[in-house]
Amino acid sequence: MKSPAYIGRFAPTPSGYLHFGSLVAALASYLDARAAGGQWLLRMEDLDPPREVPGAQTAILQTLENYGFEWDGEVVYQSQRHAAYDEVIQRLFNHGLAYACTCSRKQLEAYQGIYPGLCRNAGHEQKDAAIRLRAPELSYHFIDRVQGRYEQHLGREVGDFVIRRRDGLYAYQLAVVLDDAWQGVTDIVRGADLLDSTPRQLYLQELLGLPQPRYLHVPLIIQPDGHKLGKSYRSPPLHGQAATPLLLRALRALGQQPEPALAGASPQEVLTWAIAHWDAKAIPRTPTLAEADLH
C-alpha cells in the first residue's frame, strides 16, 4: 500500500518575533519536507490575542521570506478556525468526554501541574468555566525519529487537561490536532519542548478518529546558563542581513556539515545545498549550546 505524500508544516506563534531557536525548528521542518519531495505549509498559531505582539505576524512572514523559505498554499490562521474547534468541544462535552471546570490557578498550585479531578463530577455549566478533557488511565507512547521511544501515563502524569480556557480561548492541544488533520499533515517536525505534549495529542487523535502523523522533535537551543532560547529570555529577533551565517549555524545545530564555501552564498543557495544533503539521522538528541552573537 502506497504511503501518503509527505506534508509538513511550520506553525509559529505571534507572541514574539522569530529567534534562533525558531529558525532551527523552521529549518528542520523545511528541509525534512523538501528532501522528501513534500509540501511545507505555514500556519499562524494566533490563539492567544492578549499575548500577541503587534506586528509580529507580518514580521514572521517577512523573516521567513528573507531567509529563503518558500511555503505551499495560503497561510492558515487559527483565529479563523474557531467554529471548527467549538464544534468538537461541544461534541466531546455532550458525550461526557469533557466537562466544565471552575478551579482557579491558586486552587491547583499544590498539585504540581497534574489536575486532581476536582470538578470532574461537579456538573458545572460551561459559562465562565474552562473545559477539560477526561484523561484515561492509560499510557500513550510513540517512536520519535530523533528522540526514540517516548511514553507518558496521562492519568498519573497529566490528569484531565484543558481544551478551552476559562477566558474562552481555545487550547493549543486541541487546535493543533484538529488543524494538522484538517491540513493533511503527515509529518510533524518541531522543538523538543513539545515532546511531552504529544501523548495528549495522540489521545485526541484516537478519540476523534484522526490519523497519527510521524514525529521528529529537534533538540532545544540553550544558553550557557541552561535556559532555552525563547521569546521571553535573551533571544534576539532574526535580522535579514544575517540570514546566511545564521542558516549555517542552524544547520550545524542540526548536526549537518555545511561546506565552508557556503559562507558567501545567498540564503536560497544555502537552502538548496541543505535540501540535497539533508540527513535527519545526524540530528543530535540532546540540547545544543547556542553559539555567541545570534543577532
Secondary structure, DSSP 8 states (H G I E B T S, - for coil): ------EEEE---TTS---HHHHHHHHHHHHHHHHTT-EEEEEE----GGG--TTHHHHHHHHHHHTT---SS--EEGGG-HHHHHHHHHHHHHTTSEEEE---HHHHGGGTT----TTTTT---STT-EEEE---S-EEEEEETTTEEEEEEHHHHT-SEEEE-TTS-B-HHHHHHHHHHHTT--EEEEEGGGGGGHHHHHHHHHHHT----EEEEE--EE-TTS-B-BTTBS-----GGGHHHHHHHHHHHTT----GGGGGS-HHHHHHHHHHT--GGGS-SS-EE--S---
